[in-house]
Amino acid sequence: MLTVLRWRLPGYRFLWRGRAASGLSSSNESPDKKNKYRDTVLLPHTDFPIRRSPEDTVSTELRLQEETNFLQLYNWQKARKAKKEFSLHDGPPYANGDPHVGHALNKILKDITNRFHMMRGCKVTYVPGWDCHGLPIELRALAEIGDKADSLSPLEIRSRARAFAEKAIEKQKSSFIRWGVMADWDNCYYTFDKKYEAKQLDVFFKMHEKGHIYQDYRPVFWSPSTKTALAEAELEYNQQHVSRSVFVKFPLQKPPPKLASVIDGASVISALIWTTQPWTIPANQAVCYMPDTTYAIVKCGSSGELFILAADCVETTALSMGTHFEVISTFKGADLENGICDHPTIAGRSSPLLAANHVTMGKGTGLVHTAPAHGIEDYGVASHHKLPVDCLVDEAGRYTAEAGADLENKVVLEDGNEAVIQMLLGSKNLIKEERFVHSYPYDWRTKKPIIIRASQQWFVNTANVKDKAQEVLKKVKFTPASASSRMIEMLGRRTYWCISRQRSWGVPIPVFYHKETREALINRHTVGHVIKLVEQHGSDVWWTHPVEELLPTSVLQKAGSTANALDFEPGRDVLDIWFDSGTSWAHVLEDAEQRADVYIEGKDQLGGWFQSSLLTSVASRNKAPYKHLVVHGFTLSERGEKMSKSLGNVVDPDVVISGGKDKVKEPAYGADVLRWWVAESNVFTEVMIGPTVLNTARDDINKVRNTMRFMLGNLSGFNPDTDSVPGPEMYIIDQYMLHLLQDYASKVSREHGAVYDPLQPRSGTPIGLRGWTPTDHFFFSLSRYAIKDYSGVKSLSLVEYLVCPFYHCC
């Protein structure tokens, strides 16, 4: 007698399907007689395929998204009764291009997090958004019309920029939905939305009213290629930039009194400086030294000239100049006090020797040429000693008429540099010129070098809020923990934040200027009125409405002004896009606390959106807008290279899903493979992607499909009401297996602040089962994590339902 039993799962009743008659069938038996044992054998049965073709994968995913009403999943879970809520605030991607794998990594990681908390029973709030203003969008929109862009009015520029952003948003949004991201797609936020803009202006004024925002004339990062000020976060550094560095002498006009006896009767002595920015020398106002450092008077072996420089720099400077120095005497830097030098290019101008703590001995001569209009530290020296801060360079990076006829209209980084070097040669103050390769800041949009240039701008006084920001940041959880110290350190180095931009596509700074005195008018009455107009009409109102409507007499009277509205004109600066996105918490977070459970972004946001959000929140209400920051790495090719079209290693996520033109080289993997790639990666380092990585992810999914097929086949006909077994009635081995599962689930869940009990009933899940079946137990182990190191639970990856929202129900 042959007895066939079905493979038994924990909690599955021990089933008999009957007995087979003894004996073997003969070849001359009829078909009915030949198959008479088939119904007595309990074989696995399922229609679930072990794998699908690329074409079938794509069509099945699209069909399932439509049939399961995927877009309503977010609303469904929001409508549930839940004791806990979880909010993930979406950092807005920039609306200026196609979706890329960086977007995929970020959005899918967020979706996995949201689904995890949803399956914990939380009501999830996730409102996707877009960063819609700013120069990159404006430049892309204007590039479409070429030279005609110069003749456009601000309103025409804004209209084109808005249309460009809207197209980019629709394309990105379509891809995010295709990737299986669950979100409030009906209520996305956009930084060009009029209500968002009104909230932003409200935060701006609160910060201004508390003294955290001010206007000043000072040096800022300036992009000649886009004619606007930049924030530090908008810079990228070219490690191979080539500068024309020069050694220049500043002849002593008046020797320092303490060195009079040392240099009395000596030939001309000069202070020796080195700079990589010769174009700034016409704006020189001083030469700085470090008071506690030892300096030396040296004699040049090749020319016989006497120079003053730091003692620690004597050998390296002589080597760079191709000569040798003889040390005549040494002294402390403080002895240079009250010395005065002649300006090397402008006859009759003096450059005093001044003490300063920013002088370093790492490179150069230990004496620093100081041009207050073109250096942050230089400006600090000028403020302390009341030096002029004259800027001789215009918005396009050209010398103004004040620089003199020899320099006027010359581009400072090009022919301007050459002209200054020729002037130094003419005055016999150029010692040596050489090419110098070093790291130099570039405009991250145009990929062209920037300068530092003094101009009238609006600033956030980070010094006022930095201590409080660092204090609240210590209460924020970081993943990984090492990111905390990095962000605190970056925040500590930030001196100020320039938030004004000289462009058209952005939210206007709500300030009016008196036409004669240029005095700024900004108070709660004027700003409050502007906010109401923006909330009704959008920020275009700043350009469409006459000044009498922007600044009516009634508002002027409330502000205590007797002036007429026509005496004023609206300012034309717009707010930095980092301020735009940094105030998103004020518009999106609707709970009373306005504090998200988590922000999840790439590591570049430690100095970007994470920081701008923190500063605006702390400055206006003394608390952080988030409880937890998750920081992930960047995407690279599978060889660890940065992706670029020239290298041919760019991976398009939409091609990954749907396939490329060549279906052999670029097969359609489907969204599940893309999601699996994110889930199985260590996202806290750089994340590799390419054909090999994607093929591995596809193989992993096929293994899970195979396991699912085996399970579903064995569970064919399973009825939870009649076939499931209560825990206490299970075999000991079954109870033990469930104990191991519970222990494993607890370890995994503790990593994310939650503990699951697979033996407890659940409700309200997408699968809709009220009790735990054997399938639940099995898929519980799959649907939370795949474990790669059982001994120490060291490597965990989110999978199955969290990762693959399509195949689990097909």
TAQUIJO-V622350 format. One record per residue. N is the residue number from 0. SS is DSSP state (~ for helix, > for strand, _ for the rest). BURIAL is b if it has 16 or more other C-alpha atoms within 10 Angstrom, else e. D_LAST is the distance of its C-alpha to the last C-alpha in Angstrom with 2 decimals. Layout:
N/SS/BURIAL/D_LAST, N/SS/BURIAL/D_LAST
//
This chain:
0/_/e/38.94, 1/>/e/35.39, 2/>/e/33.14, 3/>/b/29.39, 4/>/e/27.65, 5/_/b/24.02, 6/_/e/23.43, 7/_/e/24.10, 8/_/b/22.33, 9/_/b/24.44, 10/_/b/24.75, 11/>/b/23.57, 12/_/e/26.38, 13/_/e/28.19, 14/_/e/27.17, 15/>/e/29.30, 16/>/e/28.13, 17/>/e/31.69, 18/>/e/34.17, 19/>/b/34.52, 20/_/e/37.92, 21/_/e/39.99, 22/_/e/40.87, 23/_/e/39.16, 24/_/e/38.45, 25/_/e/40.92, 26/_/e/40.40, 27/_/e/42.16, 28/_/e/39.98, 29/_/e/38.24, 30/~/e/34.42, 31/~/e/34.12, 32/~/e/36.29, 33/~/e/34.56, 34/_/e/31.13, 35/_/e/32.70, 36/_/e/31.34, 37/~/e/27.64, 38/~/e/27.02, 39/~/b/29.00, 40/_/b/26.70, 41/_/b/23.78, 42/_/e/21.39, 43/_/e/17.81, 44/_/e/15.39, 45/_/e/11.61, 46/_/e/9.63, 47/_/b/7.33, 48/_/e/9.15, 49/_/e/11.44, 50/_/b/11.36, 51/_/e/10.90, 52/_/e/14.03, 53/~/b/15.01, 54/~/e/15.02, 55/~/e/11.60, 56/~/b/10.30, 57/~/b/12.30, 58/~/e/11.58, 59/~/b/7.78, 60/~/b/8.63, 61/~/e/11.40, 62/~/e/9.77, 63/~/b/7.47, 64/~/b/10.78, 65/~/e/12.61, 66/~/e/10.81, 67/_/e/10.45, 68/_/e/14.01, 69/~/b/13.57, 70/~/b/17.31, 71/~/e/18.25, 72/~/e/16.78, 73/~/b/20.15, 74/~/b/22.22, 75/~/e/20.37, 76/~/b/21.15, 77/~/b/24.65, 78/~/e/25.35, 79/_/e/24.78, 80/_/e/27.91, 81/_/e/28.24, 82/_/e/31.32, 83/_/e/30.66, 84/>/e/29.87, 85/>/b/28.85, 86/>/b/29.74, 87/>/b/28.92, 88/>/b/31.19, 89/_/b/29.91, 90/_/b/32.47, 91/_/b/32.64, 92/>/b/31.93, 93/>/b/34.67, 94/_/b/34.19, 95/_/b/35.89, 96/_/b/33.43, 97/_/b/30.03, 98/_/b/27.25, 99/_/b/27.62, 100/~/b/26.19, 101/~/b/28.45, 102/~/b/26.65, 103/~/b/23.26, 104/~/b/24.63, 105/~/b/26.11, 106/~/b/23.47, 107/~/b/20.56, 108/~/b/22.96, 109/~/b/23.82, 110/~/b/20.24, 111/~/b/19.64, 112/~/b/22.92, 113/~/b/22.13, 114/~/b/18.84, 115/~/b/20.80, 116/~/b/23.48, 117/~/b/21.27, 118/~/b/19.83, 119/_/b/23.49, 120/_/b/24.12, 121/_/b/25.80, 122/>/b/25.86, 123/>/b/25.17, 124/>/b/27.28, 125/_/b/26.33, 126/_/b/28.05, 127/_/b/27.59, 128/>/b/30.82, 129/>/b/32.75, 130/>/b/36.20, 131/_/b/37.78, 132/_/b/41.50, 133/_/b/43.62, 134/~/b/45.29, 135/~/b/42.37, 136/~/b/40.99, 137/~/b/44.53, 138/~/b/45.34, 139/~/b/42.23, 140/~/b/42.97, 141/~/b/46.63, 142/~/e/46.00, 143/_/e/44.65, 144/_/e/48.15, 145/~/e/50.28, 146/~/e/53.95, 147/~/e/53.67, 148/~/e/52.02, 149/~/e/55.47, 150/~/e/56.65, 151/_/e/53.83, 152/_/e/54.57, 153/~/e/52.57, 154/~/b/50.86, 155/~/e/49.89, 156/~/b/48.51, 157/~/b/46.50, 158/~/e/45.12, 159/~/b/43.97, 160/~/b/42.52, 161/~/b/40.54, 162/~/e/39.12, 163/~/b/38.14, 164/~/b/36.43, 165/~/b/34.48, 166/~/e/33.11, 167/~/b/32.08, 168/~/b/30.42, 169/~/e/28.27, 170/~/e/27.14, 171/~/b/26.40, 172/~/b/24.68, 173/~/e/22.32, 174/~/b/21.41, 175/~/b/21.03, 176/~/b/18.53, 177/~/b/16.56, 178/_/b/16.61, 179/_/b/14.72, 180/_/b/18.04, 181/_/b/18.40, 182/_/b/21.95, 183/_/b/24.46, 184/~/b/24.11, 185/~/e/26.39, 186/~/e/29.24, 187/_/e/29.48, 188/>/b/32.92, 189/>/b/35.09, 190/_/b/38.43, 191/_/b/40.02, 192/_/e/39.21, 193/~/b/42.56, 194/~/b/41.80, 195/~/b/40.61, 196/~/b/43.82, 197/~/b/45.94, 198/~/b/44.51, 199/~/b/45.17, 200/~/b/48.78, 201/~/b/49.19, 202/~/b/48.22, 203/~/b/50.54, 204/~/b/53.46, 205/~/b/52.94, 206/~/b/53.16, 207/~/b/56.19, 208/~/e/57.89, 209/_/e/57.59, 210/_/e/59.11, 211/_/b/56.04, 212/>/b/56.05, 213/>/e/59.23, 214/>/e/60.61, 215/>/e/62.60, 216/>/e/64.02, 217/>/b/62.89, 218/>/b/61.31, 219/>/b/57.56, 220/>/b/55.13, 221/>/b/55.63, 222/>/b/53.82, 223/_/b/56.35, 224/_/b/53.60, 225/_/b/52.06, 226/_/b/55.22, 227/>/b/53.77, 228/>/b/53.81, 229/>/b/50.88, 230/_/b/49.61, 231/~/b/49.35, 232/~/b/45.55, 233/~/b/45.78, 234/>/b/47.54, 235/>/b/46.44, 236/>/e/48.90, 237/>/b/49.96, 238/>/e/51.20, 239/>/e/53.16, 240/>/e/55.07, 241/>/e/58.68, 242/>/b/61.46, 243/>/b/65.17, 244/>/b/66.61, 245/>/b/70.32, 246/>/b/73.05, 247/>/b/75.35, 248/>/b/78.62, 249/>/b/79.74, 250/>/b/83.57, 251/>/b/85.07, 252/>/b/87.07, 253/>/e/88.11, 254/_/b/87.87, 255/_/b/86.47, 256/~/e/89.53, 257/~/e/88.67, 258/~/e/88.68, 259/~/e/91.82, 260/~/e/93.97, 261/~/e/91.55, 262/~/b/91.30, 263/_/e/94.76, 264/_/e/96.41, 265/_/e/93.43, 266/_/e/92.18, 267/_/e/89.15, 268/>/b/86.20, 269/>/b/82.70, 270/>/b/79.47, 271/>/b/76.91, 272/>/b/73.30, 273/>/b/70.20, 274/>/b/67.40, 275/_/b/64.44, 276/_/b/64.89, 277/~/b/68.36, 278/~/b/67.58, 279/~/b/67.83, 280/~/b/71.43, 281/~/b/73.08, 282/~/b/71.47, 283/_/b/72.85, 284/_/b/74.57, 285/>/b/75.16, 286/>/b/74.84, 287/>/b/73.28, 288/>/b/74.02, 289/_/b/72.94, 290/_/b/75.89, 291/_/e/75.47, 292/_/b/74.93, 293/>/b/77.80, 294/>/b/78.82, 295/>/b/81.29, 296/>/b/83.80, 297/>/b/83.57, 298/>/b/85.57, 299/>/b/83.72, 300/_/e/85.05, 301/_/e/84.66, 302/_/e/85.91, 303/_/e/87.91, 304/_/e/86.16, 305/>/b/85.52, 306/>/b/82.06, 307/>/b/80.61, 308/>/b/77.18, 309/>/b/75.49, 310/~/b/77.01, 311/~/b/73.58, 312/~/b/72.87, 313/~/b/76.15, 314/~/e/75.06, 315/~/e/71.66, 316/~/b/73.21, 317/~/b/76.08, 318/~/e/73.66, 319/~/e/71.58, 320/~/b/74.79, 321/_/e/76.14, 322/_/e/79.26, 323/_/b/80.61, 324/>/b/81.79, 325/>/b/84.84, 326/>/b/84.41, 327/>/e/87.49, 328/>/e/86.60, 329/>/b/83.75, 330/>/b/83.20, 331/>/e/80.63, 332/~/b/78.51, 333/~/b/80.09, 334/~/b/83.34, 335/~/b/81.88, 336/_/b/82.09, 337/_/e/83.95, 338/_/b/83.94, 339/>/b/83.41, 340/>/b/82.35, 341/>/b/82.82, 342/_/b/79.76, 343/_/b/79.09, 344/_/b/78.55, 345/_/b/80.22, 346/_/e/83.98, 347/_/e/85.41, 348/_/e/82.16, 349/>/b/81.95, 350/>/b/79.05, 351/>/b/79.77, 352/>/b/78.69, 353/>/b/76.44, 354/>/b/74.84, 355/_/b/71.04, 356/_/e/68.52, 357/_/e/65.82, 358/_/b/67.91, 359/_/b/66.52, 360/_/e/68.00, 361/_/e/64.86, 362/_/e/65.55, 363/_/b/68.61, 364/_/b/72.11, 365/_/b/71.70, 366/_/b/73.02, 367/>/b/70.54, 368/>/b/71.20, 369/>/b/70.19, 370/_/b/69.04, 371/~/b/67.95, 372/~/b/66.16, 373/~/b/63.94, 374/_/b/63.05, 375/~/b/61.51, 376/~/b/63.96, 377/~/b/66.74, 378/~/b/66.21, 379/~/b/66.55, 380/~/b/69.90, 381/~/b/71.01, 382/~/e/70.17, 383/~/e/72.19, 384/~/e/75.18, 385/_/e/75.08, 386/_/b/74.64, 387/_/e/73.75, 388/_/b/70.12, 389/_/b/70.82, 390/_/b/67.91, 391/_/b/69.12, 392/>/b/65.69, 393/_/b/63.95, 394/_/b/60.30, 395/_/b/59.87, 396/_/b/61.24, 397/>/b/64.68, 398/>/b/68.08, 399/_/b/69.78, 400/~/e/73.42, 401/~/e/74.35, 402/~/b/73.58, 403/_/e/76.52, 404/_/e/77.13, 405/_/e/76.27, 406/_/b/72.71, 407/_/b/71.88, 408/_/b/68.64, 409/_/b/67.78, 410/>/b/64.17, 411/_/b/64.53, 412/_/b/61.97, 413/_/e/63.47, 414/~/e/67.04, 415/~/b/67.82, 416/~/b/67.49, 417/~/b/69.81, 418/~/b/72.35, 419/~/b/72.55, 420/~/b/73.03, 421/~/e/75.86, 422/~/b/77.41, 423/~/b/77.34, 424/~/b/79.00, 425/~/e/81.62, 426/_/e/82.43, 427/_/e/82.52, 428/_/b/80.00, 429/>/b/77.24, 430/>/e/77.45, 431/>/e/74.42, 432/>/b/71.21, 433/>/e/68.24, 434/>/e/64.57, 435/>/e/62.32, 436/>/e/58.62, 437/>/e/56.77, 438/>/e/53.78, 439/>/b/54.13, 440/>/b/52.06, 441/>/b/50.37, 442/>/b/48.72, 443/_/b/45.01, 444/_/b/44.43, 445/_/e/47.17, 446/_/e/47.51, 447/_/e/51.28, 448/>/b/53.77, 449/_/b/54.75, 450/>/b/58.10, 451/>/b/59.34, 452/>/b/61.30, 453/>/b/62.99, 454/>/b/62.07, 455/>/e/61.85, 456/>/b/58.39, 457/>/b/56.60, 458/>/b/55.52, 459/>/b/53.76, 460/_/b/56.23, 461/~/b/53.94, 462/~/e/56.99, 463/~/b/57.10, 464/~/b/53.56, 465/~/b/52.86, 466/~/e/54.18, 467/~/b/52.26, 468/~/b/49.06, 469/~/b/49.45, 470/~/e/50.20, 471/~/e/47.05, 472/~/b/44.96, 473/_/e/46.02, 474/_/e/44.24, 475/_/e/40.91, 476/>/b/38.45, 477/>/b/37.52, 478/>/e/34.71, 479/_/e/35.99, 480/_/e/39.34, 481/~/e/41.34, 482/~/b/40.33, 483/~/b/42.57, 484/~/e/45.80, 485/~/e/44.85, 486/~/b/44.29, 487/~/b/47.43, 488/~/e/49.40, 489/~/e/48.22, 490/~/b/49.08, 491/~/e/52.49, 492/~/e/53.30, 493/_/e/52.58, 494/_/e/55.92, 495/_/b/54.97, 496/>/b/52.22, 497/>/b/53.18, 498/_/b/51.07, 499/>/b/52.84, 500/>/b/51.90, 501/_/b/54.05, 502/_/b/51.42, 503/_/b/50.29, 504/_/b/46.52, 505/_/b/46.23, 506/_/b/47.33, 507/>/b/51.16, 508/_/b/53.23, 509/_/b/55.01, 510/_/b/58.57, 511/>/b/61.62, 512/>/b/64.56, 513/>/b/68.16, 514/_/e/69.33, 515/_/e/72.62, 516/_/e/72.07, 517/_/e/68.36, 518/_/e/67.93, 519/>/b/64.37, 520/>/b/63.75, 521/_/b/60.77, 522/_/e/60.75, 523/~/b/58.69, 524/~/b/60.10, 525/~/b/59.43, 526/~/b/55.96, 527/~/b/55.08, 528/~/b/56.03, 529/~/b/54.04, 530/~/b/50.93, 531/~/e/51.27, 532/~/b/51.59, 533/~/b/48.58, 534/~/b/46.45, 535/~/e/47.50, 536/~/e/47.60, 537/_/b/45.91, 538/_/b/47.79, 539/_/b/48.98, 540/~/b/51.66, 541/~/b/53.55, 542/~/b/54.24, 543/~/e/54.37, 544/_/e/56.70, 545/_/e/60.40, 546/~/b/61.73, 547/~/e/63.46, 548/~/e/60.13, 549/~/b/58.56, 550/_/b/61.71, 551/_/b/63.51, 552/~/b/66.97, 553/~/e/65.77, 554/~/b/63.50, 555/~/b/66.39, 556/~/e/68.67, 557/~/e/66.26, 558/_/e/66.12, 559/_/e/69.93, 560/_/e/70.47, 561/_/e/73.24, 562/_/e/71.97, 563/_/e/70.67, 564/~/b/67.06, 565/~/e/68.41, 566/~/e/69.85, 567/>/b/66.32, 568/>/b/63.51, 569/>/b/59.80, 570/_/b/58.74, 571/_/b/56.48, 572/_/b/54.57, 573/>/b/50.86, 574/>/b/48.94, 575/_/b/47.22, 576/~/b/43.44, 577/~/b/43.17, 578/~/b/44.97, 579/~/b/42.58, 580/~/b/39.43, 581/~/b/41.38, 582/_/b/41.97, 583/~/b/38.32, 584/~/b/38.45, 585/~/b/41.05, 586/~/b/38.82, 587/~/b/35.29, 588/_/b/35.87, 589/_/e/36.70, 590/_/e/37.51, 591/_/e/41.20, 592/_/e/41.16, 593/_/b/39.37, 594/_/b/38.10, 595/>/b/34.57, 596/_/b/33.12, 597/>/b/32.18, 598/>/b/32.55, 599/>/b/30.49, 600/>/b/31.94, 601/>/b/33.30, 602/~/b/36.61, 603/~/e/38.56, 604/~/b/38.18, 605/~/b/40.50, 606/_/b/43.26, 607/_/b/41.39, 608/~/b/39.24, 609/~/b/39.43, 610/~/b/43.19, 611/~/b/43.75, 612/~/b/41.67, 613/~/b/43.73, 614/~/b/47.05, 615/~/b/46.56, 616/~/b/45.34, 617/~/b/48.14, 618/~/b/50.76, 619/~/b/49.97, 620/~/e/49.04, 621/_/e/49.65, 622/_/b/46.16, 623/_/b/43.09, 624/_/b/40.07, 625/>/b/37.68, 626/_/b/37.54, 627/>/b/35.52, 628/>/b/35.20, 629/>/b/32.53, 630/>/b/33.69, 631/>/b/31.55, 632/_/b/32.81, 633/_/b/32.65, 634/>/b/30.51, 635/>/b/32.34, 636/>/b/31.80, 637/_/b/30.95, 638/_/e/34.72, 639/_/e/35.43, 640/_/e/36.89, 641/_/e/36.71, 642/_/b/34.63, 643/_/e/36.80, 644/_/e/36.78, 645/_/e/40.00, 646/_/e/38.42, 647/_/e/35.40, 648/_/b/33.03, 649/_/b/31.31, 650/_/b/27.51, 651/_/b/25.92, 652/~/b/22.57, 653/~/b/21.55, 654/~/b/22.48, 655/~/b/20.45, 656/~/b/17.28, 657/~/b/18.22, 658/_/b/20.83, 659/_/e/24.56, 660/_/e/27.04, 661/_/e/27.30, 662/_/e/23.83, 663/_/e/25.38, 664/_/e/26.91, 665/_/e/24.28, 666/_/b/20.85, 667/_/b/17.73, 668/_/b/16.04, 669/_/b/13.60, 670/~/b/13.84, 671/~/b/12.33, 672/~/b/15.27, 673/~/b/17.68, 674/~/b/16.76, 675/~/b/16.99, 676/~/b/20.37, 677/~/b/21.60, 678/~/b/20.52, 679/~/b/22.08, 680/_/b/25.23, 681/_/b/28.46, 682/_/b/28.60, 683/_/e/32.16, 684/_/e/33.57, 685/_/e/33.03, 686/>/b/29.44, 687/>/b/29.23, 688/>/b/26.79, 689/_/e/27.01, 690/~/b/25.65, 691/~/e/26.28, 692/~/e/24.64, 693/~/b/21.48, 694/~/e/21.35, 695/~/e/21.72, 696/~/b/18.87, 697/~/b/16.59, 698/~/e/18.01, 699/~/b/17.40, 700/~/b/13.68, 701/~/b/13.68, 702/~/e/15.73, 703/~/b/13.41, 704/~/b/10.54, 705/~/b/13.37, 706/~/e/14.37, 707/~/b/11.10, 708/~/b/11.09, 709/~/b/14.72, 710/~/b/14.31, 711/~/b/11.79, 712/~/b/14.13, 713/~/b/17.09, 714/_/b/15.94, 715/_/e/15.41, 716/_/e/17.65, 717/_/b/18.27, 718/_/e/19.99, 719/~/e/20.75, 720/~/e/23.87, 721/~/e/25.46, 722/~/b/24.06, 723/>/b/23.98, 724/_/b/27.25, 725/_/e/29.15, 726/~/e/29.91, 727/~/e/33.62, 728/~/e/33.05, 729/_/b/30.86, 730/_/e/32.44, 731/~/e/34.13, 732/~/e/31.94, 733/~/b/28.82, 734/~/b/30.58, 735/~/e/31.58, 736/~/e/28.10, 737/~/b/27.00, 738/~/e/30.16, 739/~/e/29.24, 740/~/b/25.80, 741/~/b/27.58, 742/~/e/30.17, 743/~/b/27.68, 744/~/b/25.76, 745/~/b/29.16, 746/~/e/30.26, 747/~/b/27.21, 748/~/b/27.31, 749/~/e/31.05, 750/_/e/30.49, 751/_/e/29.03, 752/_/e/31.34, 753/_/e/29.21, 754/_/b/29.12, 755/_/b/26.23, 756/_/e/26.87, 757/_/b/23.94, 758/_/b/26.18, 759/_/e/26.57, 760/_/e/24.58, 761/_/b/22.43, 762/_/e/21.69, 763/_/b/20.25, 764/_/e/17.14, 765/_/e/13.90, 766/_/e/12.52, 767/_/e/15.76, 768/_/e/17.19, 769/_/e/20.94, 770/_/b/21.69, 771/_/b/20.63, 772/_/b/19.11, 773/~/b/19.20, 774/~/b/15.53, 775/~/b/16.58, 776/~/b/19.43, 777/~/b/17.56, 778/~/b/14.93, 779/~/b/17.89, 780/~/b/19.47, 781/~/b/16.55, 782/~/b/15.64, 783/~/b/19.25, 784/_/b/20.67, 785/>/b/21.08, 786/>/b/24.75, 787/_/e/26.89, 788/_/e/30.22, 789/_/e/30.30, 790/_/e/34.08, 791/_/e/34.44, 792/_/e/31.01, 793/_/e/31.97, 794/_/e/28.85, 795/>/b/25.76, 796/>/b/22.61, 797/_/b/19.84, 798/_/b/16.35, 799/_/b/12.70, 800/_/b/12.06, 801/_/b/15.24, 802/_/b/14.60, 803/_/b/10.99, 804/_/b/9.77, 805/_/b/6.83, 806/~/b/5.15, 807/~/e/5.85, 808/~/e/3.81, 809/_/e/0.00
//
